[in-house]
Amino acid sequence: MKVINNNIVTSTQNDSEVIVMGKELGFNKTGGDIIPQAKIDKIFALNTSASVDRFKLLLKDVPMQELQASDEIISYAKLSLGKRLSDSIYVALTDHIHFAIQRLKKGMDFGNALSWEVKHFYNHEYLIGKE
């Protein structure tokens, strides 16, 4: 449907809008072009159009490394927890990582007021985050 950058495009799958990621997937492409299956690395099928819109806005500002880091963390979490996670985690975690990196670059360091609770009540998730 639309090229976001060289590696990310929006498309449709089963009458729903999806975000598709792959190396040079959007290079020299326009709306209506066919996406070669072999170039697709990841398809993000978010639950609502609001989630898709928020993710598209986020992708314009976020470097590819941050998106890939989010994807690796989520893949590890799914494996470690042994369950499926909502695709909306991609939006939330990518946004969180991007904002944390921006704060770090500006020398802003904020503590987490809930760190004790997270560590003790969500220990498995906390350990995944540390990893």
VEXDREN-2710 file (C-alpha; in Angstrom, 1 decimal):
% VEXDREN-2710
k/r/px/py/pz
1/MET/0.0/0.0/0.0
2/LYS/2.7/2.5/1.0
3/VAL/6.5/2.6/1.4
4/ILE/7.6/3.8/4.8
5/ASN/11.3/3.4/4.1
6/ASN/13.6/1.1/2.2
7/ASN/13.0/-1.8/4.6
8/ILE/9.4/-1.3/5.7
9/VAL/6.1/-1.0/3.8
10/THR/2.4/-1.3/4.7
11/SER/0.4/-3.9/2.9
12/THR/-2.8/-5.9/3.3
13/GLN/-3.3/-9.4/4.4
14/ASN/-6.7/-11.0/4.8
15/ASP/-8.3/-7.6/4.3
16/SER/-6.3/-6.1/7.2
17/GLU/-3.5/-3.6/7.1
18/VAL/-0.2/-5.0/8.1
19/ILE/3.4/-3.7/8.4
20/VAL/5.9/-5.7/6.5
21/MET/9.7/-5.6/7.1
22/GLY/12.5/-6.9/5.0
23/LYS/15.9/-5.9/3.6
24/GLU/15.3/-3.3/0.8
25/LEU/11.6/-4.3/0.6
26/GLY/10.6/-0.8/-0.2
27/PHE/13.5/0.2/-2.4
28/ASN/12.1/1.6/-5.7
29/LYS/8.6/0.4/-4.9
30/THR/5.3/2.2/-5.1
31/GLY/1.8/1.5/-3.8
32/GLY/0.3/-1.5/-5.7
33/ASP/3.6/-3.3/-6.3
34/ILE/3.7/-7.0/-5.4
35/ILE/5.9/-7.9/-2.4
36/PRO/8.2/-10.8/-3.1
37/GLN/7.7/-13.4/-0.4
38/ALA/11.4/-14.2/-0.3
39/LYS/12.2/-10.6/0.8
40/ILE/9.8/-10.6/3.8
41/ASP/11.5/-11.0/7.2
42/LYS/8.6/-10.0/9.5
43/ILE/4.9/-9.2/9.2
44/PHE/3.3/-7.1/12.0
45/ALA/-0.4/-7.7/12.1
46/LEU/-1.6/-5.2/14.7
47/ASN/-5.1/-5.6/16.1
48/THR/-6.5/-2.1/15.4
49/SER/-6.0/0.6/12.8
50/ALA/-5.0/2.9/15.6
51/SER/-2.1/0.6/16.5
52/VAL/-1.1/0.4/12.9
53/ASP/-1.1/4.2/12.6
54/ARG/0.9/4.6/15.8
55/PHE/3.4/2.1/14.6
56/LYS/3.8/3.8/11.2
57/LEU/4.4/7.1/12.9
58/LEU/7.0/5.5/15.2
59/LEU/8.8/3.8/12.3
60/LYS/9.5/7.1/10.6
61/ASP/11.6/8.2/13.6
62/VAL/13.1/5.0/14.8
63/PRO/16.4/3.6/13.4
64/MET/16.2/0.1/12.0
65/GLN/18.6/-1.2/14.7
66/GLU/16.1/-0.2/17.4
67/LEU/13.3/-2.0/15.6
68/GLN/15.5/-5.1/15.2
69/ALA/16.4/-5.0/18.9
70/SER/12.8/-4.9/19.8
71/ASP/12.1/-7.8/17.6
72/GLU/14.9/-9.8/19.1
73/ILE/13.8/-9.1/22.7
74/ILE/10.2/-10.0/21.9
75/SER/11.3/-13.3/20.2
76/TYR/13.4/-14.1/23.2
77/ALA/10.5/-13.3/25.6
78/LYS/8.1/-15.5/23.6
79/LEU/10.6/-18.4/23.8
80/SER/11.4/-17.8/27.4
81/LEU/7.8/-17.4/28.6
82/GLY/6.5/-20.1/26.3
83/LYS/3.5/-18.1/25.2
84/ARG/2.2/-15.9/22.4
85/LEU/2.4/-12.2/23.0
86/SER/0.1/-9.5/21.5
87/ASP/1.5/-7.8/18.4
88/SER/0.9/-4.5/20.2
89/ILE/4.0/-5.3/22.2
90/TYR/6.0/-4.3/19.1
91/VAL/4.7/-0.7/19.3
92/ALA/5.1/-0.4/23.0
93/LEU/8.6/-1.9/23.3
94/THR/9.9/-0.1/20.3
95/ASP/8.6/3.2/21.6
96/HIS/10.0/2.5/25.0
97/ILE/13.5/1.6/23.7
98/HIS/13.5/4.7/21.3
99/PHE/12.5/7.0/24.1
100/ALA/15.1/5.5/26.5
101/ILE/17.9/6.0/23.9
102/GLN/16.8/9.6/23.3
103/ARG/16.9/10.3/27.0
104/LEU/20.3/8.7/27.4
105/LYS/21.7/10.8/24.5
106/LYS/20.5/13.9/26.2
107/GLY/22.0/12.8/29.5
108/MET/18.7/12.4/31.2
109/ASP/18.6/9.6/33.7
110/PHE/15.3/8.7/35.4
111/GLY/14.9/6.0/38.0
112/ASN/12.0/3.6/37.9
113/ALA/9.7/4.1/40.9
114/LEU/8.2/0.6/40.3
115/SER/11.5/-1.3/39.9
116/TRP/11.1/-3.2/43.2
117/GLU/7.6/-4.3/42.4
118/VAL/8.5/-5.3/38.9
119/LYS/11.5/-7.3/40.1
120/HIS/9.5/-9.1/42.7
121/PHE/6.1/-9.6/41.2
122/TYR/7.2/-10.1/37.6
123/ASN/10.5/-11.7/38.2
124/HIS/10.6/-13.8/35.0
125/GLU/9.7/-10.8/32.8
126/TYR/12.3/-8.7/34.8
127/LEU/15.0/-11.3/34.1
128/ILE/14.1/-11.2/30.4
129/GLY/14.4/-7.4/30.4
130/LYS/17.9/-7.7/32.0
131/GLU/19.0/-10.2/29.4
END
